[in-house]
Amino acid sequence: MSAAQPVIVMQGIVKRYSIGKPNELEILHGIDLQVEPGEFVAIVGESGSGKSTMMNILGALDRPTEGHYKLNGVDIQTAGDKELANIRNRQIGFVFQTFNLIGRMSALKNVELPMLYAGMTARERSQRAAELLDLVGMSERKKHQPNELSGGQKQRVAIARAMANDPSLILADEPTGALDTATSRVVMDLFHKLHEEQHKTIVLITHNPELAEETQRVITLRDGQIVNVRKGAGVHGRA
């Protein structure tokens, strides 16, 4: 593990909007962050702390104004649009608060979608999607469309979809934000399972301090800066 290159290296990350205009705004003020393979890390902060901006940069959805961000050794700042699209599809598994499932598509087809973009055959896609739905306890609902699923079931399908192309990083942005406490527990247990059994590197962005405490490292953002980095209780800290 120690010999492997970090999954995430951020150095001096600055993000500004409306550059050169009277309303120019700097959201991130020089972020340094390193995440090693197999780590489970939480990023916490109040609304307006810069979490969403940081998530967009981590997910290669946006580029920093200054600084360098390397994902598995690739400099996101200089990567072309096609390369970034490929990175998002193959190397990052996204899980959002709003699930982002496609209606009128079964759970199975939703999970298959990233594999379709990656050029996998129909047979391979179907087999892997079925295996992933089984992994998240949704094999019996694989033919159901999103409007036939509860919030927790939708999120489990979304987690299966995030795993579709066996990404090196799972980026979970407020994944339990729309769920009740019991359902949130099921979803967090799934993330622990992926971390422990599949050895996935997971970055959890959350405003919930109790969930953050379950990770190995808790990074606190305030006003666009990292103000605290500490050890979490990890899986053993669960109630």
C-alpha positions in Angstrom: 0.0 0.0 0.0 2.8 2.5 0.9 4.5 1.9 -2.4 1.3 2.7 -4.4 0.9 6.3 -5.7 -1.8 8.4 -4.0 -5.3 8.4 -5.6 -5.7 12.1 -4.9 -3.0 14.8 -4.7 -4.2 18.4 -4.4 -1.6 21.1 -4.1 -2.5 24.8 -3.7 -6.0 24.5 -5.2 -7.6 27.8 -5.7 -11.0 28.3 -7.4 -12.3 31.7 -8.5 -15.5 32.6 -10.4 -16.2 35.7 -12.5 -12.5 36.3 -12.9 -11.6 39.9 -13.8 -15.1 41.2 -13.1 -16.2 43.4 -10.2 -18.0 40.4 -8.7 -15.0 38.1 -8.8 -15.3 35.5 -6.0 -12.6 33.1 -4.6 -14.2 30.0 -3.1 -11.2 27.8 -2.4 -8.1 29.5 -1.0 -5.2 27.0 -1.5 -6.3 23.5 -0.7 -3.7 20.8 0.0 -5.0 17.2 0.2 -3.7 13.7 -0.3 -5.8 10.5 -0.2 -4.1 7.1 -0.3 -5.5 4.0 -2.0 -8.0 2.2 0.2 -8.7 5.2 2.5 -12.2 6.2 3.6 -12.2 9.9 4.1 -14.9 12.4 5.1 -15.0 16.1 4.1 -17.2 18.1 6.4 -18.2 21.7 6.6 -21.1 24.1 6.9 -23.1 25.3 4.0 -20.9 27.8 2.0 -17.6 26.2 3.2 -16.6 25.2 -0.3 -17.6 21.5 -0.1 -19.5 21.5 -3.4 -16.8 23.4 -5.3 -14.2 21.0 -3.9 -16.4 18.0 -4.9 -16.7 19.3 -8.5 -12.9 19.6 -8.7 -12.3 16.2 -7.1 -14.8 14.6 -9.6 -13.1 16.3 -12.6 -16.3 18.1 -13.2 -14.5 21.4 -13.0 -10.9 22.6 -13.1 -9.1 24.6 -10.5 -8.1 28.3 -11.3 -4.7 27.7 -9.7 -2.8 24.7 -8.3 -2.5 21.1 -9.3 -4.9 18.2 -8.9 -3.6 14.8 -9.8 -6.0 11.8 -9.9 -4.0 8.5 -10.1 -1.1 10.5 -11.4 -3.0 12.4 -14.1 -2.9 16.2 -13.9 -6.6 17.2 -14.2 -5.5 20.8 -14.9 -3.9 19.9 -18.2 -6.1 17.0 -19.3 -8.2 17.5 -22.4 -12.0 17.3 -22.3 -12.1 13.8 -23.9 -9.6 12.5 -21.4 -11.6 14.0 -18.5 -14.8 12.4 -19.7 -13.0 9.1 -19.8 -11.6 9.6 -16.3 -15.1 10.4 -15.0 -16.5 7.3 -16.6 -13.9 4.8 -15.7 -12.0 6.0 -12.6 -14.7 7.8 -10.5 -17.9 6.4 -9.2 -20.3 9.2 -8.3 -23.1 8.9 -5.7 -25.3 12.0 -5.3 -28.0 13.0 -2.8 -30.6 13.1 -5.6 -29.7 9.6 -6.9 -29.6 10.8 -10.6 -31.2 7.6 -11.9 -32.8 7.7 -15.3 -36.6 7.2 -15.3 -38.3 4.7 -17.6 -35.1 2.6 -17.3 -34.9 -0.5 -15.0 -32.5 -0.7 -12.1 -30.4 -3.1 -14.2 -30.2 -0.8 -17.2 -29.3 2.2 -15.0 -26.4 0.2 -13.6 -25.4 -0.9 -17.1 -25.2 2.7 -18.4 -21.6 3.6 -17.5 -20.5 0.2 -18.9 -22.3 1.1 -22.2 -20.3 4.3 -22.4 -17.1 2.3 -21.7 -17.7 0.1 -24.6 -18.5 -3.2 -22.8 -20.6 -5.8 -24.6 -24.3 -6.2 -23.8 -23.7 -9.6 -22.2 -20.8 -8.3 -20.0 -22.9 -5.3 -19.0 -25.9 -7.4 -18.0 -23.9 -9.9 -16.0 -21.9 -7.3 -14.1 -24.9 -5.1 -13.4 -26.8 -8.2 -12.0 -23.8 -9.0 -9.8 -23.5 -5.4 -8.5 -27.3 -5.2 -7.7 -26.9 -8.5 -5.8 -23.9 -6.9 -3.9 -26.1 -4.0 -2.7 -29.1 -6.3 -2.0 -31.3 -5.2 -4.9 -31.3 -8.3 -7.2 -35.0 -8.8 -6.6 -35.8 -5.3 -7.8 -33.5 -5.2 -10.9 -36.5 -4.9 -13.3 -38.1 -2.1 -11.4 -37.9 1.5 -12.6 -36.9 4.3 -10.2 -40.5 5.4 -9.6 -41.2 2.0 -8.2 -38.4 2.2 -5.7 -38.0 3.8 -2.3 -35.3 6.5 -1.6 -33.1 4.0 0.0 -33.5 1.5 -2.8 -32.7 4.2 -5.4 -29.5 5.0 -3.5 -28.5 1.4 -3.4 -29.0 1.2 -7.2 -26.9 4.4 -7.5 -24.1 2.8 -5.5 -24.2 -0.2 -7.7 -24.0 2.1 -10.8 -21.0 3.9 -9.2 -19.2 0.6 -9.0 -20.0 -0.3 -12.7 -16.5 0.3 -14.2 -14.6 -0.7 -11.0 -13.5 2.8 -10.3 -10.4 3.6 -8.2 -12.4 6.4 -6.4 -16.0 6.6 -5.1 -17.1 10.1 -4.6 -20.2 10.3 -2.4 -21.8 13.8 -2.1 -24.3 13.9 0.7 -25.4 10.4 -0.1 -27.8 10.1 2.9 -29.0 13.7 2.7 -32.5 12.7 1.4 -32.9 9.6 3.6 -34.3 8.9 7.0 -32.0 7.7 9.8 -32.7 3.9 9.4 -32.2 4.1 5.6 -29.1 6.2 6.0 -27.7 3.4 8.2 -28.2 0.8 5.5 -26.5 3.1 2.9 -23.5 3.8 5.2 -23.1 0.1 5.9 -22.9 -0.5 2.2 -20.1 2.1 1.9 -18.3 0.3 4.7 -18.8 -3.0 2.9 -17.3 -1.6 -0.3 -14.4 -0.2 1.7 -13.6 -3.3 3.6 -14.4 -6.1 1.1 -13.8 -4.3 -2.2 -11.0 -2.1 -0.8 -12.4 1.0 -2.4 -11.1 4.5 -1.9 -14.1 6.5 -0.7 -14.4 10.3 -0.2 -17.6 11.1 1.6 -18.8 14.7 1.5 -21.3 15.3 4.3 -22.7 17.8 6.8 -23.5 15.0 9.2 -20.7 14.7 11.9 -21.9 11.3 13.1 -21.5 9.7 9.6 -18.2 11.5 9.1 -16.9 10.1 12.4 -17.3 6.5 11.0 -14.5 7.2 8.4 -10.8 6.9 8.9 -10.0 10.6 8.5 -12.2 13.7 8.9 -11.2 16.8 7.0 -13.0 20.0 8.0 -13.5 22.8 5.5 -14.3 26.4 6.6 -14.5 29.4 4.3 -12.7 27.6 1.5 -9.8 26.3 3.6 -9.0 23.1 5.4 -9.0 24.1 9.0 -8.7 20.7 10.7 -7.6 17.1 9.8 -8.1 14.4 12.3 -8.6 10.7 12.7 -12.1 9.4 12.6 -13.3 6.5 14.7 -13.6 4.3 11.6 -15.9 1.4 11.3 -15.5 0.5 14.9 -17.0 3.8 15.9 -20.4 2.8 14.7 -23.2 2.5 17.3 
